[in-house]
Amino acid sequence: MLVEISGLTVSFPARQGRHVAVRDVSMTLGTEKLGIVGESGSGKSLTARALLRLLPPAAEATAKALRFDGIDVLAASEKQMGQIRGRRAGLILQDPKFSLNPIMTAGDQIAEAWRNRRKGSRREAREAAIDLLAQVQIRDPRRVADAYPHELSGGMGQRVMIAMMLAPDPELLIADEPTSALDASVQAEILKLMEDLVSRRNMGLMLISHDLPLVGHFCDRVAVMYAGRVVEELAASELAKAQHPYTRALLDCMPSLTHPRPRLPVMVRDPAWLA
């Protein structure tokens, strides 16, 4: 088991006590593709960041178990976490414009990530960076290696981010809305690329998304979060047969080309969903 999360709770200080943003979340992940879906503010990103211990200083995380490959994340030293973050587990954020260093070329940033795990020369690191750019299907990897982030399109920037996260040869990839800033055709290319890389490298993937059809098509399992809780977990192939009323409401709000409707329904939330 690569990831084990049991009873995870994340809270923040508030005027009256503490605000609980993630409530008693439990999930596991092996060498498979797990999708986490839900509305903004449902706790998806906080759950993933807690696993890497990348929460804001004011946050407080508790859990019965929060383990990466058997390592207790909450009890681990910063040195141990440094061996996990960016080496054994990579995090891809949704907008490369804010994730890449604007004063370093794409090749230098990938080479730095490569040398962080391996002790090779600068020349070896550069060649490895060019090879990684080729692996993420960039047509002219040498030219892109010498380009700065502002010279790259959104799709190319996201490919550079994926290459950088793959440089240390991680066991787990966390992708937090990796295609939300891209158009539909580039989205499909990036997801196909990630699927091929994860399968070829035998990695685990945690995909955070708002897009239920995308997750249902791309992932093996889906965890649905609402108000900081996992309300339903099921096989991605069974997503259309979901039972929880929140999941059903999300699916009902999706437009359909095959069954067009004059007006989409508005979700009516039931207080019982919070119980």
Secondary structure, DSSP 8 states (H G I E B T S, - for coil): --EEEEEEEEEEE-SSSEEEEEEEEEEEE-SSEEEEE--TTSSHHHHHHHHTT---TT-EEE-SEEEETTEETTT--HHHHHHHBTTTEEEE-S-GGGTS-TTS-HHHHHHHHHHHHS---HHHHHHHHHHHHHHTT-SSHHHHHT--GGGS-HHHHHHHHHHHHHTT--SEEEEESTTTTS-HHHHHHHHHHHHHHHHHHT-EEEEEES-HHHHHHH-SEEEEEETTEEEEEEEGGGGGG--SHHHHHHHHTS--SSS--SS-------GGGG-
